[in-house]
Amino acid sequence: MNKKLMTLAVAGALTAPGLAVAQVGSSPGITLYGRIDSAIMTNTYSAVKNAAGVETISELKKGDIFQPGNEMGVRGREDLGGGTAVWFQLATGIWTERLDTGTTTGNNWGGRNSALGFSSSMGDILYGLWDNPYKQSWGAGNIVNSGPFGQTGNIIGNGDTTGALPNAKCTSTVNNGTGALATIPVCATEVTAGTTQFSRRTNNSIQYWSPVFSGVQVKLMTAVANYQSASSATTATQPGTQKPKIWSGSVQWAQGPLTLAGGFESHEGFRQGTSATAVANPKDTALALSGKWNFGPGQVGAIVEQLKYGNIAAPGALDNGVKQQNLMLNGSWNVGPGAIWASYSKTDGGKSCSELAAGKVLGCGSDGKATQVSLGYDYILSKRTKMYVAYSKFDNSSTSATFAGTAYYYIAGPAANNTTAGGLAASTDVTTIAFGVQHTF
């Protein structure tokens, strides 16, 4: 492979995949595409100790053949004339060696980025299940895409989630035929996403993507709350009617070797307190700035994020809102037929919105400090295939005797020995060593 072709292959294999409008069927016809990334992993989960220092769960070592972010899909486009077109994308998660029965959120057609869209000189409008613009904006700062080690969706975004807008009740009040009202569950056809995460792929979403003008593109998104509950569905342990709403947007600029982006997202009514007098529809927000620079023999990128969660305490109680700052730095350097890459992510944890003279109030935020460090090497075999080795350490130990840490989402490998739903248990550290192969088609 000559030097020029090798440079192009390395750049293509290392660039974090981001979906531009042109990739959704830039020419008429049907296209099959996909990615298979399979890694042999060893994971060491630290012992878990309580605030008194007593070990409650022992250290655990186990292996896995892990396949993160794999998908296969079809894209199609038909020109309608006058510069307009209709396009679609249908994607599903795929695995080569196992049947996952624990979750099915992405393992069916339409379970990954899938939508019907319309293009014109004014931009694109699409509706379906798709990554929010806020999440897409991270591509301007994320370089690593080998295995699960890019780290967006772990600390950045405070976890990854897919599904419809959440509703604590997920019920509908109807007439039962006798004149009396009865409450029935309706959360059966779609999985609802988590309540605190900002790394989201959202059902029932509607997005607008502007054309690219002088390297600038704007994306906007909202979603339909199909699990809206009736006003009479409130209970004595929950506040008034939950009305989940979401707004997400991003602005990206790319010229030559430099890419910059900003993202903003607002959640309303995603979380509720446990008191009937608490705030029914608190507002949570996220703001992120991302950027990367390709200077030839290497690349560097960064993401800075601030999350703010609104107060859901009862009137007269201490404000339990939380602010959280997150940071990710990553980069790569071409070495031989590939590149060395590294990524560092950290959070100082949630900062309480209320304090007493003695310090933080239990339940009013959490220290939740965590860091993740990853280091690896990609060996480029072709423009579409590479091998990689990687090391990653996720430090999730609490530094406080008062707080037990945070149950951060950790995408690398199976659930921890002290597990949470889709996350790494609080106060559990994990060290991962991996050898993988990635092929795109």
C-alpha positions in Angstrom: 0.0 0.0 0.0 1.6 3.3 -1.0 2.1 6.2 1.4 -0.8 8.3 0.1 -3.3 5.4 0.2 -2.1 4.5 3.7 -2.7 8.1 4.9 -6.2 8.1 3.5 -7.0 4.7 5.1 -5.7 5.7 8.5 -7.7 9.0 8.4 -10.9 7.1 7.3 -10.5 4.4 10.0 -9.8 6.8 12.8 -12.5 9.4 12.2 -15.5 9.0 14.4 -18.5 8.2 12.2 -20.9 11.1 11.9 -24.0 11.0 9.6 -24.1 13.8 7.2 -27.2 14.4 4.9 -25.3 13.2 1.9 -24.8 9.8 3.5 -28.5 9.1 3.7 -28.7 8.1 0.0 -26.9 10.8 -1.9 -27.8 9.1 -5.2 -31.0 7.3 -6.2 -31.2 3.6 -5.4 -30.8 1.2 -2.4 -27.6 0.9 -0.5 -26.6 -1.8 2.1 -24.2 -0.7 4.8 -23.0 -1.8 8.2 -20.2 -2.2 10.7 -19.0 -5.2 12.6 -16.6 -4.6 15.5 -15.7 -7.6 17.6 -13.3 -7.6 20.5 -12.0 -10.3 22.9 -12.0 -8.6 26.3 -10.9 -9.3 29.9 -12.7 -7.2 32.5 -11.6 -6.8 36.2 -14.3 -5.3 38.4 -13.1 -3.9 41.8 -14.5 -5.0 45.1 -17.3 -2.9 46.5 -17.1 -1.4 50.0 -19.7 0.5 52.0 -19.1 3.8 53.8 -17.6 2.0 56.8 -15.0 0.3 54.5 -16.6 -3.2 54.8 -16.4 -5.2 51.6 -19.9 -6.0 50.4 -19.0 -7.6 47.0 -15.7 -9.2 46.1 -13.5 -8.5 43.1 -14.6 -10.1 39.9 -12.6 -11.1 36.7 -14.3 -12.3 33.6 -14.0 -12.2 29.8 -16.3 -11.5 26.9 -16.4 -11.3 23.1 -18.0 -7.9 22.9 -19.4 -6.2 19.8 -20.3 -2.6 20.6 -22.3 -0.4 18.2 -22.6 -3.0 15.5 -25.3 -2.4 12.9 -26.5 -3.2 9.5 -28.9 -1.1 7.5 -30.4 -0.2 4.1 -30.7 3.4 2.7 -32.7 4.5 -0.2 -33.4 7.6 -2.1 -35.7 8.7 -4.9 -35.5 12.0 -6.8 -38.9 13.7 -7.1 -37.8 16.5 -9.4 -37.3 20.2 -8.9 -34.4 19.5 -6.5 -36.5 17.5 -4.0 -36.1 13.9 -3.0 -37.5 11.4 -0.5 -35.2 9.0 1.4 -35.3 6.4 4.1 -32.9 4.5 6.4 -33.7 1.3 8.3 -31.0 0.0 10.7 -30.7 -2.8 13.2 -28.1 -3.9 15.7 -26.2 -7.1 14.8 -24.0 -9.7 16.5 -22.0 -12.5 15.0 -21.8 -14.9 17.9 -24.6 -14.5 20.4 -28.2 -13.9 21.0 -28.9 -11.1 23.5 -32.2 -11.7 25.3 -31.7 -9.0 28.1 -32.6 -6.0 25.9 -34.1 -5.5 22.5 -34.0 -1.7 22.1 -31.7 -1.8 19.1 -31.9 -5.4 18.0 -34.7 -5.1 15.5 -35.3 -3.3 12.2 -35.7 0.3 13.0 -34.0 -0.1 16.4 -31.0 2.0 15.4 -31.0 5.3 13.4 -34.0 4.9 11.2 -36.3 7.4 9.6 -38.2 8.7 6.5 -36.9 12.0 5.2 -37.5 14.6 2.6 -34.7 16.7 1.0 -34.9 20.0 -0.8 -32.8 23.2 -1.3 -34.1 24.2 2.2 -32.6 21.2 3.9 -33.9 17.9 5.3 -36.9 17.0 7.4 -37.0 13.5 8.9 -39.1 11.7 11.4 -38.5 8.4 13.2 -35.9 7.0 15.6 -32.6 9.0 15.5 -29.7 10.3 17.5 -30.5 13.7 18.9 -28.6 16.7 17.4 -27.0 17.3 20.8 -25.5 13.8 20.7 -24.5 14.2 17.1 -22.6 17.4 17.9 -20.1 15.4 19.9 -18.7 14.0 16.6 -16.9 17.4 16.2 -14.7 16.5 19.2 -14.7 12.7 19.3 -11.9 11.0 17.3 -11.7 7.4 18.7 -14.1 4.8 17.2 -12.4 1.6 18.0 -14.6 -0.7 20.1 -16.4 1.2 22.9 -13.5 3.4 23.9 -14.6 6.7 22.3 -16.1 7.4 25.8 -19.0 9.6 24.6 -22.1 8.2 26.3 -20.2 7.1 29.4 -19.4 10.2 31.4 -20.1 12.7 28.6 -23.9 12.7 28.4 -24.2 10.9 31.8 -25.1 7.6 30.1 -26.6 6.3 26.9 -30.2 5.5 26.3 -32.7 4.7 23.5 -36.5 4.9 23.4 -39.6 7.0 23.7 -39.9 10.0 26.1 -40.2 8.7 29.7 -43.4 8.8 31.8 -43.4 7.7 35.4 -47.0 6.5 35.2 -47.1 5.2 31.7 -50.8 4.7 32.1 -54.0 5.9 30.4 -57.3 6.6 32.2 -60.3 5.4 30.3 -63.9 4.6 30.7 -64.3 1.0 31.6 -67.7 0.7 30.1 -69.6 1.1 33.3 -69.2 4.9 33.7 -66.2 4.5 36.0 -62.7 5.5 35.1 -60.0 2.7 35.1 -56.2 3.1 34.8 -54.5 0.7 32.3 -50.8 0.4 31.3 -49.9 1.6 27.8 -46.1 1.3 27.8 -46.1 -2.0 25.8 -45.3 -1.2 22.2 -42.1 0.9 22.7 -39.4 0.9 25.3 -39.1 4.2 27.2 -35.7 5.8 27.5 -34.0 6.8 30.7 -34.8 10.0 32.7 -31.3 11.5 33.3 -29.2 10.7 30.2 -28.3 13.2 27.5 -26.8 10.7 25.1 -30.1 9.8 23.5 -31.6 8.1 20.5 -35.2 9.1 20.6 -38.4 7.5 19.3 -41.1 9.5 17.6 -38.6 12.3 16.9 -38.9 15.0 14.2 -35.7 16.7 13.0 -34.7 19.5 10.7 -31.2 19.6 9.1 -30.3 22.8 7.3 -28.1 22.8 4.1 -24.4 23.4 4.6 -23.6 27.1 4.1 -19.9 28.0 4.2 -19.2 25.0 6.3 -22.1 25.7 8.8 -25.0 23.3 9.4 -27.8 23.6 12.0 -29.9 20.7 13.3 -33.1 21.0 15.4 -35.2 18.3 17.0 -38.3 17.6 19.1 -40.3 14.5 19.8 -43.9 13.5 20.3 -44.8 12.3 23.9 -46.9 9.3 22.9 -47.0 8.1 26.5 -48.6 11.2 27.9 -50.8 10.3 30.9 -54.2 11.6 31.7 -54.5 14.3 34.5 -56.4 11.9 36.7 -53.5 9.4 36.7 -51.7 11.2 39.6 -51.2 9.4 42.9 -50.5 10.4 46.5 -46.8 9.7 46.0 -46.4 11.6 42.8 -46.9 15.2 41.8 -49.3 16.5 39.1 -49.6 15.4 35.5 -46.2 14.6 33.9 -45.8 16.2 30.5 -42.5 15.2 29.0 -41.0 17.5 26.4 -37.7 17.6 24.6 -35.8 20.2 22.5 -32.4 19.5 21.0 -30.2 21.5 18.7 -26.7 21.8 17.3 -24.6 24.1 15.1 -21.5 22.7 13.4 -18.8 24.5 11.4 -16.1 22.7 9.4 -13.4 24.2 7.3 -10.2 22.4 6.3 -8.6 20.7 9.3 -10.8 22.4 11.9 -14.2 21.4 13.1 -16.2 23.1 15.8 -19.7 22.4 17.2 -22.1 23.5 19.9 -25.0 21.5 21.2 -28.0 22.3 23.5 -30.7 20.1 24.9 -33.7 20.7 27.2 -35.8 18.1 29.0 -39.0 19.0 30.8 -41.0 16.5 32.9 -38.5 13.6 32.5 -38.1 13.2 36.3 -40.6 13.5 39.1 -40.3 13.6 42.9 -42.0 11.2 45.3 -44.3 13.8 46.9 -47.7 14.9 45.5 -46.7 18.5 46.1 -43.3 18.2 44.4 -42.5 19.8 41.0 -44.4 17.9 38.3 -42.3 18.9 35.3 -38.8 20.0 36.3 -36.5 21.3 33.6 -33.1 19.7 32.9 -30.6 21.2 30.4 -27.3 20.3 28.7 -24.8 22.4 26.9 -21.7 21.1 25.1 -18.9 22.6 23.1 -16.8 20.3 20.8 -13.9 20.7 18.5 -11.1 18.8 16.7 -8.1 19.7 14.7 -6.4 17.5 12.1 -2.8 18.7 11.8 -1.6 16.0 9.4 0.3 13.3 11.4 -2.4 13.4 14.1 -5.6 14.7 15.4 -6.7 16.2 18.8 -10.3 16.7 20.0 -12.2 17.9 23.1 -15.7 18.1 24.5 -16.7 20.3 27.4 -20.2 19.8 28.9 -22.4 21.2 31.6 -25.5 19.4 32.8 -28.1 21.0 35.0 -30.9 19.0 36.7 -33.9 20.9 38.2 -35.3 20.8 41.7 -37.8 18.0 42.3 -38.2 18.5 46.1 -41.5 19.2 47.8 -42.2 22.8 48.8 -40.3 23.9 51.8 -37.7 21.0 51.4 -34.1 21.6 50.4 -33.5 22.2 46.7 -32.1 19.0 45.3 -31.2 20.3 41.9 -27.7 19.4 40.6 -25.1 20.9 38.3 -22.4 18.8 36.7 -19.4 19.6 34.5 -17.9 16.9 32.3 -14.8 16.9 30.1 -13.3 14.6 27.4 -9.9 15.0 25.6 -8.7 12.6 22.9 -6.2 12.3 20.1 -4.3 10.1 17.7 -0.8 10.0 16.2 0.0 8.1 13.0 2.7 5.5 13.7 3.6 3.0 11.0 0.6 1.4 9.3 -1.8 2.7 11.8 -2.1 5.1 14.7 -1.8 5.3 18.5 -4.8 6.9 20.2 -5.8 8.0 23.7 -8.8 9.3 25.4 -9.4 10.9 28.8 -12.8 11.7 30.3 -13.7 13.0 33.8 -16.5 14.5 35.9 -16.3 16.2 39.2 -19.8 14.9 39.9 -23.0 16.7 40.7 -22.8 19.9 42.8 -25.6 20.3 45.3 -27.8 23.4 44.9 -28.3 23.5 48.7 -25.8 23.2 51.5 -25.9 23.2 55.3 -23.2 24.5 57.6 -21.9 20.9 58.0 -21.6 20.4 54.3 -23.6 18.7 51.6 -27.0 17.3 52.4 -27.6 13.7 51.7 -29.8 13.4 48.7 -29.1 16.9 47.5 -26.8 15.9 44.7 -23.8 13.5 44.9 -20.1 13.9 44.7 -20.2 11.3 41.9 -16.6 11.8 40.8 -15.4 9.5 38.0 -12.6 9.3 35.4 -12.0 7.1 32.4 -8.6 6.6 30.6 -8.2 4.6 27.4 -5.1 3.9 25.3 -4.9 1.9 22.1 -3.3 1.2 18.7 -5.1 0.8 15.4 -3.4 -1.4 12.8 -4.9 -0.5 9.4 -5.4 -3.5 7.1 -7.4 -1.8 4.4 -9.6 1.3 3.9 -12.5 -0.7 5.6 -10.8 -3.1 8.0 -8.5 -2.6 11.0 -7.3 -4.5 14.0 -6.8 -2.8 17.4 -5.5 -3.4 20.9 -6.9 -1.3 23.8 -6.5 -0.7 27.5 -9.2 1.2 29.6 -9.6 2.1 33.2 -12.9 3.4 34.6 -12.4 4.8 38.1 -15.9 5.1 39.7 -14.9 5.0 43.3 -16.5 7.6 45.6 -14.1 9.9 47.5 -16.6 10.7 50.2 -17.8 8.7 53.2 -21.2 10.3 52.8 -21.9 9.5 49.2 -21.6 6.1 47.5 -20.6 7.3 44.0 -22.7 7.2 40.9 -24.0 4.3 38.8 -22.3 5.5 35.5 -23.1 3.8 32.3 -20.2 1.7 31.1 -20.5 0.3 27.6 -17.4 -1.9 27.6 -18.2 -5.5 28.4 -20.9 -7.3 30.4 -22.7 -5.9 33.5 -20.7 -5.4 36.6 -20.7 -7.8 39.5 -22.7 -5.2 41.4 -25.0 -4.3 38.6 -27.6 -1.6 37.8 -30.0 -1.4 34.8 -27.6 -0.8 32.0 -24.9 0.8 34.1 -21.7 0.3 36.1 -22.6 0.1 39.7 -21.7 2.9 42.1 -18.2 2.6 43.6 -17.2 -0.1 41.1 -14.0 0.4 39.1 -13.3 -1.7 36.0 -10.2 -2.3 34.0 -10.5 -3.6 30.5 -8.0 -5.1 28.0 -9.2 -5.8 24.5 -8.1 -7.1 21.1 -10.5 -6.4 18.3 -11.2 -6.3 14.6 -13.5 -3.7 12.9 -14.9 -4.0 9.4 -17.2 -1.5 7.7 -19.2 -2.2 4.5 
